[in-house]
């Protein structure tokens, strides 16, 4: 991402990890990608359960660049 305005907040408000059936990365890999891409905020929103921060915390401590803030979320299925 290239943003000209330093006041602009870049956020991904729905991202999955291996904890969801359609996730393609572990928490550390997900957070590393978002860090490298320049995101300020990433919401880990897994299917049917709340994401954990274990892997994200480890990745954050090991990152040389400031990591994005992490929001934990859950993607719920609507069943009638």
FENTAGI-V417626 format. One record per residue. PHI is phi in whole degrees, 0 to 359 (999 if undefined). PSI is psi as a letter, one per 40 degrees, with the letter a starting at -180 (999 if undefined). OMEGA is omega in whole degrees, -180 to 180 (NA if undefined). Layout:
((PHI;PSI;OMEGA) (PHI;PSI;OMEGA))
This chain:
((999;h;175) (237;h;-178) (237;h;-178) (278;d;-176) (259;h;-178) (296;e;180) (274;e;-179) (281;h;178) (261;h;-180) (256;h;-174) (226;i;169) (249;h;-172) (265;e;171) (203;h;180) (223;h;-178) (253;i;172) (238;a;177) (302;e;179) (293;e;176) (254;i;-177) (299;d;-179) (249;e;178) (284;i;-176) (244;e;-176) (209;i;172) (284;i;177) (302;d;179) (299;d;179) (295;d;179) (300;d;-178) (292;d;177) (298;d;179) (297;d;-180) (296;d;177) (296;d;-179) (297;d;-178) (278;e;176) (92;e;179) (287;i;175) (266;d;-176) (217;h;173) (223;h;176) (258;h;174) (273;h;-176) (239;g;-177) (275;i;178) (291;h;169) (65;e;175) (207;i;-179) (285;h;177) (296;i;174) (259;i;177) (243;e;-177) (305;d;-180) (293;d;180) (295;d;179) (295;d;179) (298;d;-180) (296;d;-180) (295;d;179) (291;d;-177) (273;e;-175) (288;h;177) (276;d;178) (266;i;175) (300;h;-178) (272;i;176) (293;i;170) (294;i;-178) (248;h;174) (253;h;178) (266;h;-179) (216;i;178) (224;h;174) (263;h;-177) (261;i;175) (275;i;178) (263;h;-179) (239;h;178) (252;999;NA))
